[in-house]
Amino acid sequence: MNEEFRGGVQVKNLTWTPFASARPLLNNLTFTIAPGEKVLLVGPSGSGKSTLLRAIAGVLLDTESGDLTGSINCGSVGLMLQDPNDTIVAPTLLREVAFGPENACYPSSDLEALVSRNLALVKIDKPLQSSSTDLSGGEMQRVALAGVLALQAGLLLLDEPTSMLDIESAKSVRSAVLSALSKEGQTLILAEHRFDDWLRDMDRILVLSSKGELLFDGPPIEVLEAHRTKLLELGIWIPGEPAPIPESAITPPRNSAEGSAKGSITVLTGNSGAGKTTLLKQMLRSDPAAKTILDGVGFVPQQPELTVVGDSVFESANFTARLAAKGLGIDAAESDAHTHQLLKDLGLNELEEQNPYEISGGEQRRLAVATAFAHYPRSAYLDEPTVGQDREAWSAIVGSIIAARDAGTQIVIASHDEDLISLADEVVKIVPEISSPVTPKPALVSGFAIIASPLILLVGSMGITTVRAGLTSILAWAAFWIAFSLFGLKLKIGLKFKAPKIMIAPIIGVLSIGLSNWYLSAGFALESGMTAALRVASFVFPGVLLASKLRPYRLGDQLAQTLRLPTRPVIAAMVAMERISFFTGMWSEIRFIQGIRGVTIHKGLVSRVRSSVLITFAMLIQAIRGAGTTAVAMDARGFSAEQMTERRTWAEPAKFGRLDLPVIIASVLVSSLPFLVH
């Protein structure tokens, strides 16, 4: 990055060819944007808009390998990623929005006011300590924008900032962006498919072709008028042009000798955060058809890559259809032909052999739609199926929805897309329940104590050489734990102790150690096995229970601010730990989705092993992808900046829990007991 350009950017002969790709995704791009210009970046799905923004931000090579040539010169950059799920790096709204300004060394005393101001700009009215992950997709999108605006960078790169928003929320976002540009004099590059409401405020438009070439560059109105026909051919949404709703079904109707009743389209709509996705999932989970793939359900989640099964686009789209065909006695070749046709209708036929994780976000969404309809489901649940699509792709998706309805499928869609809503047989507007904001309670035990206590207990476990010493240690710690629990609950009557699920694995592990030591001991000595089990349990059980209370950011604050450990590895570690909890929740989501797809249909040992492998592989892919996207989200907000490691500021000071010292003292006392009791 070159501060000489400040808010402007100069791109020369930029070419990007992904690894193993036959052709470049970005092809010899050259343009210069002056400081303060507002530029609209458009192009068909898969034209490289998101890739270009990542290249300008300097984060393209964080997660992708390939050949990048040419040059980019610009000053400070703030990048808003296309998928809001990729942006979250902190547990609360305060720390999430403040992450970039912290890296940019913004004064700590002013950070809370800065965060509040930018959240208000994007119309997020929640306490600053609210969870950053307990949000709808649209709310996450606005929080991501608040984080970018808070950076106060000279160049703003926004990747579809209003794609998941209702009309009023989108209006608020546009107002916030334009207000910031007017006040700070920043430069803007905005990538959007539907740009009608942005157009009058843009100085310039850049149009990319499907081959990643710069086709047109000039004043927006002039370009749109001079090249209207060509732009429509590319699939660009031209203001004033009606939505290209197909006149007839683009996929063949269901082949049934008995015929089938006409289906219906129900659309759940409402403001961002109203609960559309929540209600859609509730309806899906309560649908009896979800329990079988034979004439079952189709599902398109907000994160379409969660539906992927297999190594190719065709295999993923056809997986459930092939199982359903086999169960219903339908010819496999006929089922395969239907899937091929459906992929062709959705513009994915040239990608059939490609890895489904390597296609664009818009293409993944169309693949999820194909997956949902390939087996002629009785019902289908689609969450924002038309987000991020050009005109042709939008028309293809809508065509498949109409075809499925005409084939007898009952379809429920969560969407704010007005053109899609106009096709509904029934529209359900969701009005969210207004509830009082809940402020999280402060942690009684914080990070350092949670890490230090098991280590102290580990030392004490070395003194456990008899069953008596082991039982004394376990009972002493249990007494302390009960006392801490009572203190934390302020001695409320009716205290119930319920073993958390997280204790299942350590209990099994401790029993296994005890049994193995008993079995391998001379004369099958019971005391030998019990002593070994108690020795391990003395630090594992308390360690697991304490770890369940761990708040990574609190630990990171203590390590970096109090103990002065190197900032960058501490931040990376605490963000990674935050993402682990996110992936824990994703496991059940993937398992449910793949259950709908037929992955978890068990008919023998081989089938069970195969389904477990597929789910584990899907989770592994999400973990690897998540690590990459998190790195991009962090670097896009200054995590790699040179000044960050030495002068980084903090939105909150290091905080210690009220029970930190008592827990440490208790651990020391418990650790000393085995050496006193024999």
Order of alpha helices (4+ residues) and beta strands (2+ residues): beta-beta-beta-alpha-beta-beta-alpha-alpha-alpha-beta-alpha-beta-beta-beta-alpha-alpha-beta-alpha-beta-alpha-alpha-alpha-beta-alpha-beta-alpha-beta-alpha-alpha-alpha-alpha-alpha-alpha-alpha-alpha-alpha
